[in-house]
Amino acid sequence: MSGQKIFSKTFKYRLYPTKKQEETFKEWVETCRRLYNDFIKQRHDHYEKIKDFPKEERKYISCFDQIKQLPEMKKENHFLQRP
């Protein structure tokens, strides 16, 4: 790949959402924030439990493990349920 140049093109769009769309965007951001923080806390708590195990016995939580939890979380958490 020597000598080759890679270019990327960027587009910027300005949005003018209605009040309803703005509220929907805010709900999406809040849902993402909650999920992110919940998953970080889950990984931290799990690490605290396993940190004293020998390295070969440790089982970490992957993002795929957490993605598998989403359907069950949707049943339990009202903020994940879409109207």
C-alpha positions in Angstrom: 0.0 0.0 0.0 3.0 2.3 -0.2 2.4 5.3 -2.4 -1.4 5.0 -2.2 -3.4 7.9 -0.7 -6.7 7.3 1.0 -9.2 10.1 0.9 -12.4 10.3 2.9 -15.4 12.6 2.2 -17.5 14.1 4.9 -21.0 15.5 4.7 -22.6 17.7 7.2 -26.3 18.1 7.5 -28.2 20.6 9.6 -31.3 19.4 11.2 -34.4 21.4 12.0 -36.4 19.0 14.1 -39.9 19.6 15.2 -40.6 19.6 19.0 -41.8 16.0 18.8 -38.7 14.9 16.9 -36.5 16.8 19.4 -38.1 15.0 22.3 -37.6 11.7 20.5 -33.9 12.5 20.0 -33.6 13.4 23.7 -35.2 10.1 24.6 -32.8 8.1 22.4 -29.8 9.9 23.9 -31.1 9.2 27.4 -31.6 5.5 26.6 -28.1 5.2 25.2 -26.7 7.0 28.2 -28.5 4.7 30.6 -27.5 1.5 28.8 -23.9 2.6 28.5 -23.7 3.4 32.2 -25.5 0.2 33.2 -23.2 -1.9 31.1 -20.1 -0.2 32.4 -21.3 -0.8 36.0 -22.0 -4.4 35.2 -18.5 -4.9 33.8 -16.9 -3.1 36.8 -18.9 -5.1 39.3 -18.1 -8.4 37.5 -14.4 -7.5 37.5 -14.5 -6.8 41.2 -15.8 -10.3 41.8 -13.2 -12.1 39.6 -10.1 -9.9 40.1 -8.7 -12.3 42.7 -9.1 -15.4 40.5 -6.1 -16.8 38.7 -5.9 -15.3 35.2 -6.6 -18.5 33.4 -9.9 -18.9 35.4 -11.2 -15.4 34.8 -14.2 -15.0 32.5 -14.8 -11.5 31.4 -18.1 -10.0 30.1 -18.0 -9.2 26.4 -20.1 -6.7 24.5 -21.8 -9.8 22.8 -22.7 -11.1 26.3 -24.3 -7.8 27.1 -26.1 -7.5 23.7 -27.7 -10.9 24.5 -29.2 -9.4 27.6 -31.1 -6.7 25.8 -34.3 -8.6 25.1 -34.7 -9.5 28.7 -33.8 -5.9 29.8 -36.5 -4.6 27.4 -39.1 -6.6 29.4 -37.9 -5.2 32.7 -37.0 -1.6 32.0 -39.7 0.8 30.8 -37.2 3.2 29.3 -36.1 0.6 26.8 -39.7 -0.1 25.6 -40.7 1.7 22.5 -44.3 3.0 22.5 
